[in-house]
Amino acid sequence: MSHHDVHPARTAAVRLYGRRVVLRPLVPPDFSGWSEVRRRNHEWLTVWEPSRPANSPDPSTDREAFSARCALRDRERQSGTAYAFGMFVDNAFAGEVNLNNVVRGAMMGGSVGYWIDQARAGHSYTSEAVVVLSRYAFEELGLHRLEICIVPRNANSHRVVAKLGLRNEGTAERFLEINGTWEDHVRYGFTSEEWTARRDELAAAWL
C-alpha cells in the first residue's frame, strides 16, 4: 500500500519510510517491544513527560492498558485529531513520533512530539523521523503549520530541531505541565511554505 492511502479505515496500515526509520501506528502485539524500551528508559523519559494521572494503569507494565492506548490512537487517527507512530529501526521498536492536537479550519496545524530509546540516541533517527512525519503532514494531510515545543533545558530535543534548522518562534511561559511542573517551552515553527522551499534539501539529507 502506498503511503498516499489515508482512507480512515486503512490508516492503521499506514507505513512511512525514511532512509533508516519506518513509522507505523502501534498495535497490541507491539506491547513486549514497547514496554521493554519504556521500562528501561523510565528515568530518561519521565522527566520530560506529563504526569500520568493517579490510579491510571501503566501501559508499560499492563498489556490491557497498552491495547487501550493503541485503540485510542486509532480513534484519534480516524477522527483526524492526532496521528501517532512508532519509530522502528532495523525492524525493532526505537521510539515514538506523534502529530498531536491537529486543528483544521483557519489554522490547519498540529504539534509534533517525539522520544527515542536512549540506547539509540545520537544517530539522528529522531530528526529523520520528524522529516518523514513532516512530509506526511504537509503532503498527505494538507496541513499548513507544524510546531515543536521543547523545555528550554532539554538539550537532546533541541538538537533534533537544530539538525533540521527549524525556526525558533520564541518561548511560551508555563506552557505545558511536565512531570508535575508548568514548564516554559521554546516553540519551533515549520510551515508548508518552508517545506516546499526546503523539501529537496531535506529529502536529500534524510529521505
C-alpha positions, 0 to 999 in steps of 0.5 A, a space after each residue: 500500500 502506498 503511503 498516499 492511502 489515508 482512507 480512515 479505515 486503512 490508516 492503521 496500515 499506514 507505513 512511512 519510510 525514511 532512509 533508516 526509520 519506518 513509522 507505523 501506528 502501534 498495535 497490541 502485539 507491539 506491547 513486549 517491544 514497547 514496554 521493554 524500551 519504556 521500562 528501561 528508559 523510565 528515568 530518561 523519559 519521565 522527566 520530560 513527560 506529563 504526569 500520568 494521572 493517579 490510579 491510571 494503569 501503566 501501559 508499560 507494565 499492563 498489556 490491557 492498558 497498552 491495547 487501550 492506548 493503541 485503540 485510542 490512537 486509532 480513534 484519534 487517527 480516524 477522527 483526524 485529531 492526532 496521528 501517532 507512530 512508532 519509530 522502528 529501526 532495523 525492524 525493532 521498536 526505537 521510539 515514538 513520533 506523534 502529530 498531536 492536537 491537529 486543528 483544521 479550519 483557519 489554522 490547519 496545524 498540529 504539534 509534533 512530539 517525539 522520544 527515542 530509546 536512549 540506547 539509540 540516541 545520537 544517530 539522528 533517527 529522531 530528526 529523520 523521523 520528524 522529516 518523514 512525519 513532516 512530509 506526511 503532514 504537509 503532503 498527505 494531510 494538507 496541513 499548513 503549520 507544524 510546531 515543536 515545543 521543547 523545555 528550554 533545558 532539554 538539550 537532546 530535543 533541541 538538537 533534533 530541531 537544530 539538525 533540521 534548522 527549524 525556526 525558533 518562534 520564541 518561548 511560551 511561559 508555563 506552557 505545558 505541565 511536565 512531570 508535575 511542573 508548568 514548564 516554559 517551552 521554546 516553540 519551533 515553527 515549520 510551515 508548508 511554505 518552508 517545506 516546499 522551499 526546503 523539501 529537496 534539501 531535506 529529502 536529500 539529507 534524510 529521505 
